[in-house]
């Protein structure tokens, strides 16, 4: 999978480098030979994605808690009730060691309907100042052996260095059979046939000792998948002509802004796309929340989204679950990372009024009208033309008005759904295989619930 950063043809994203290290890239070959070897069309697989979430009072009661309390009512969740103890945590990004009160909740074992080569967790939480959460995954392989407990993320919405930790992914986690790449559990050698058969999640909720504020989690889950290698996908038949009115924001106008949050511009496709959809749903930061932004900068809310999705280990704003968690800090929204299997899935969502943020990588010549190539980039899909072409708000545009683009249907579905591609050197790199973020209301309409259920989201 390619990290959704850096829309340039010249330099690979950090995730591309990691993927190569993990052995998912194939042996180098020339572009001419590689393209000749690729089949013209490949059969589209059945949906090979398993989404599972814990969101209801019954769900939270089904797990095992120490110091937690399940919340019923309008928005069920799990919260810290009475600390189970204290924990020492050394923040590697602040070089500071501190004590934290904690409670834990461990999910029941979820048996995957799709034995998986990859798993990505998502969570939606309220983490007031001085609180944070840790999300861990332990899996069981098909041969019955278990993984260690892997940290999938340490999250807090805030970044007050006096009371908060730095939100972070955790590198260098592996048992020799699987590894964590920023936000993704991955089988090291998928060709071996090894798969993850089941998993459970452990949630640790932490706060400043003696504090009154508590973290609360409303949504916790993971997406397991086993999408087969493919360079192309069959052309689909258009099924919808509709366009949603989504705000347009350019990442490019922020080039050079806030080096401490990865320098704006090409690195900000993910938070820029997130901000577009957050505002589509009628939410945005307040004037007080934006007071820290240089008043000479346009679209300060994009700067805000970059700051509060920033992963201090990854050193970028492209951590997928962190973006979904940021969207859900607007507490009447939910955010989830998933994979979709076709443009028909996107049409289902658009028809219900739900835009999607999609991740793709491509050479300049593979997407007519883009004007660039990328090793990983996020766009916001907002609709389809009468001919079935994709209407996207592409943040890699020179200005806000230029963000709306129309891309050829089959070119676009290929660069989004494939799992293998050729880079500018003619070598084989990874594609994202249909990865997207979905943000939607905490209480969807019946039509929205049906559309989400149809694409595997509860």
N, C-alpha and C positions, 0 to 999 in steps of 0.2 A: 504494500500500500504506500501511496505517496503522501507525504506531508503537505497539507494545503497552504503552501507559502510560495513566495518568490516567483511571480509570473515572468520568467526570463528563459530564453533558450540556452543561455550560456552556462549558468551554474545550477547544479542539482540541489534540491532541497535537502535539509538535514535528514528527513525521513527516507529519502532515496538512498542516501549513504548508509543509513542504518539497515534498510531493507537488503542492500547488497551484502552487508556484513552478516545478515541473518541467513544468507544463502537463497533468497527468493529470486534474485536475478539469475538469469541463465548465462551460459558462456558467451563471450563476445563474438560477434560476427559482423560482417560488413552489411551495410544497409541494403545493398542490392540483393545479396544472398538472402538476408532475413526476410525482406518483403516478398521475394519470390517463393520462399518456403511457407509463408503464412497462407492458410486456406482462405478462399474468397469469402465464404460464409461459414459460420459454425452454428450448430443447433443450440437454440436458447434453452438453458436448463430450467427445470422446475424451481420454484422458490426454495432456496437453500439457506434460509435465514430463520433463526429462532429468537424471537423477542420475548423476554419474560420480565415482568415488573411486580413489585410489591407496592401497592398504593392504598388498599382498603384497610379498614379497621381489622377485619378478619385476617388479612395478609400480615399485618403487623403483630397480631396476636399469635400467628402461627410460628414465629421465630422464637429464638431463645435470647432473653435479655438479662443483662446484669446492670442494674441501676437505671434502666429505661422505663418509660411508660408509653403505652399505645394511646393515641388520641383518637376519639370518635368525633362525630359531628360533621360540620359542613366540609371540612378538609381533613381527613384522617392523616395521621402521621405518627412518627416516633420521636420522643424527646428525652433529654436527660432529666431524670426525676430526682434521684438520690445517688451521688457519685459512688461507684464501686471501689474507688481508690484514687491514688495519684500516680501520674506517669511523668517521667523525665523525658524531655524532648530537646535535642540539640538542633537548632535551626541552621542548616548549612549555609543559608543565604544571608543570615544576620549574624552568624558566628556567636550565637547566644544559646545558652542552656537554661531551660526553665521547667518548673513543675506545673502540671495541669491536672485538674480533676477530670475523671473520665467515666463513661458508661459505655457498654457495648451491646450491640444487637447482632445476632447471627441468623441468617436466613435458613429455612429448610433447604435441603439439597434439591436443586432443580436438574432433572434429567433432560438433556438436550434432545429435542426431536430431530435435530440435525447435528450429528457428531461433528465437532467444529475444529477448524484449523486456526481460527481467530475469535477472540471475544473482546468486546468493548463495553465497559460499564457506563451508565449514565445515572445522574442523581439530581434532584431538585431539593434545595434546602434553604433555610433561613439561618444565617450565622451572624448574629449581632456582634458588635465589637467585643473582642476578647474571647471569642469562641471559634472553633473550627471542627472539621470532621475528617476522618480518614476512611477510605474505602479500600477493602482488600478482597481478593478472590483466591479461593482454593479449589482446584479442579481435580477430577479423577479421570485418568486416561482410560482408553478402551481396554487396556490389559489389567485394570483394577488398581494400579498404583496411583499415588496422589502427588500433586504438585506441592511445593511449599505455599505458605500464605504470601501472595504477591500484593504489593501496594499498587493500586490502580490510580490513586491520587490523594493528595492532601489539600483540602479545599477550604478557603474562607472567602467571603465576598469582600472583606475589607483588606486594607494594607497599611494600617497605622502601625508603624514599626515599634511603637512603644507598647502596644498591647496585642498585636496580631502576629501570627506567623506569616511567612511568605508562602503563598499557594504554590504547589510544586508537584511535578511528577517525580518519579524515583528511578534513576538509571541503575544499570548493572545488576539486574535481577534475572537469574536463570538457574535452572537445575540440570542443564545439559541436554534437555529434550524440548524445553519451551523457554521463551524469554518474554520480557515486557519491553516493548518499543514505545517509549513515551506514554501513550494511553492505551496501548493495544497488547493483549495477550496473543502470542503467536507461537504455533508449533514450529520448531526450528527446521525440520525437514518434512514438509508436507508430502513429498513424494514417497516417504517411507510407509505411508498408510496410517501413521499414528494420528489419533484424533482425541479430542477431549469429549468424554461421554457425559459428564455432569459437572456442576460447580455449585458452590455456595458462596455467598457474600457476607463479609463481616464489616459492620459499621461501628466505628468508634466515635463518640461525641465527646468533645473536650471543651473545658472552659477554665478561665482564670480561677485559682483556688479562692473560695469564699465569695465568688461573684454571684450575682443574681441572674445575669443573662444566660440563656440556654440555647443551644442549637436545636433545630427541629428539621427533620427530613420528611418530605411528603411523597417523594417518588424515588425508588431505588430499583435498578434492574440492570440487565445486560443483554447485548445482542451477540449471539454466537452465529458463525457462518462458515460455510465450506463452499465457496464459489470456485468452480473449476477454472483452470487456466484457459484464457481465450484472448485472441488478438482482435477478433471481430465479433459482431452480433448480427443476427438477421434484421433486415429492415422491417420496421413495424408499420402498421396501418393507422393513419390518423383517426382519432376518435373524438376530438373536442376542438372547438374554436372559441376560445375565451381568454380574456386578459384581466388580471387583477391590478388594481391601482396601488402600487407599492412605491414608497419614497425611493428616490435615486440618490445614491452617494458614491462619489469617486474616492478610491483609496489614494490615487495618484496625487491629488492636490495636497496630501499630507506628507509628501516625501521630505525626509530630513527632520520631521517633527519628533520630539521626545525620543532621543537615542536610548534612553533607559527602558523604553518599551519597544525596542527593535526598530526604531528609526522611521516609522511611518512608511508611506508609499507601498512598495511591492510586498512588504511583510504584513500588511494590514487587510488582506482580502477577507479573512475570516471575521474579525470584529466588524468590518464595514458591512459585510453581508448580514451579520447578526443584527446590527442596528437598523438596517432597512426593514427587516421583518418585525422586530420589536415595535417600531413605529407604525408599521402597517396595522398592528393590533392596538394602536392608540396609546402606547406607553413610551415614555422617554424620561431621561434624567431631569431633575428640577434645576432651576437656575442656581440654587445653592450648591447642588451637587457638581455643577459645571464651573463653579467659581474659580477652580484651580487652573483651568485651561487659559492659555494665552489669549486675550481678547482679540488679537489680530488674526487668529486662526478661524477659518470657515468650518462649519459643521463640527462644533466642539463635542457633540455627542459621540462622534466617531472616535475622537481621542479618548473619551471616557470609556467607551467599550474596549478599546485596545488596552488601556491601563488595567481594567478590571477583568480581563480574560488572560492577562499575561502570566505565563508559566515561567517561574524563575529558574527552573532546571533546564527546561527546553530552550529558554531565552527567546521566546517568541509568543505570539498570540494565536498560534494555530493548533493548540490542544483542543481536540474535538469536544470531549465532555466538558471542558472548562467553558467553552462557548455556550453549550446547552445549559449549564448550571448558571451562567451569567444571565441568560434570558429569563430563567426562572427566579432570579432575584426580584423581578417584577412579579409579585407573589400571586397574581391572577393569571400567570402564564406557566406553561409546562414546556420543557425542552428535552429532546431525546436524540441520540445518535443511532442511526439504523442503516440498513442497506435496502434499496428497492431493486426490483428485478426487471423493470421495464418502463418505457414511457407511458404505458397504460396506467401504471401505478401513479405517476405524476399527474396524468389527466384526471384520475379519480380524486386526487387531493385538490387540484385546481378547481374542479367542478364544485367542490364543497367549500371553496374560498380559502384554502390552505396553501400558501406558497411554500417552497422548499429551497434549502441551501444545498447545493450539490458540489462534490469534489471531483475534479478531473485533471488530466495531464495530457499534453499533446504537442506536436510540432506545429510550427507556424502554418505550414501548408495543409495541415489536417483539419483546420476549422476556418472555413472561408469567412473573411470579414473581421476576424479577431485582430489580426495585425501583430500577433506575438505568438511565441511558443512558451510552454511552461512545464516545469517538472512537478507542479502541484498548485492548484488554484481553486478558489471557491467562487461560485456564482449563485445568484438568486433566481430561480425559475418562477416566472410570474404568469405564464400563459402559453397559448399556442395560436398560430395564425390559422386562417381558413384552409391553407395547404398543409397544415400539420407541423410547420416549422416551429422551433422553440423560441419563445420570447424570454430573454434573460436580462436581468439587471446585472451587468458585468462591471464590477467595481474597478477593473483594470482599464479604465477609460480616462481621458484627459480632463474631463469636467463632469459635474453632476448631470447636466442635460444630455451628455453623450453616453450615459450609462445604459440606457435601453438599447438592446441589440436584438436582432433576429438572426438565428443561426440555423443552417440547414439541418433538417430533422435527423437524417441518418448519420451525418458527420458527428452531430452532437451526441446522439445515443451511443455511438461507438466509443468516443473518447471518455464517456462517463461510465459505461457498463463493462468495458473490457478490463481484464486483470493483467494483461501483458501488453507492452508497447515498445516501440523502438525510439531511442533517444536520438539527440542530434549527432552522436558519434556512430549511430547504426547499431549500438549494443542494445540488448534487451533490458528493459526496466519494468517496474511494476505499475499497474493502473489501480484505481481504487475499487473497481467492481461494484459501482452503484452506491457508494457511501453518500449519505446526506444527513443534514440536521433538519428536524421538524420542530417548530415552535407553534403552540396552539393554546387556546384558553384552558384554564384550570377546570372549567366546567363547559365542555364543548356542547354545541347544539346536537340534537339527534342526528342531523345530516352529517355533521363533522365526525361524530362518534362512529357512524357507519363507514365513512370513508377511511378513517384511521384504522378501524378493525379490518377493513378489506386489505390494507397494506401491512397488517400484522402488528399494529400498535394498539395497546389497551390503555 
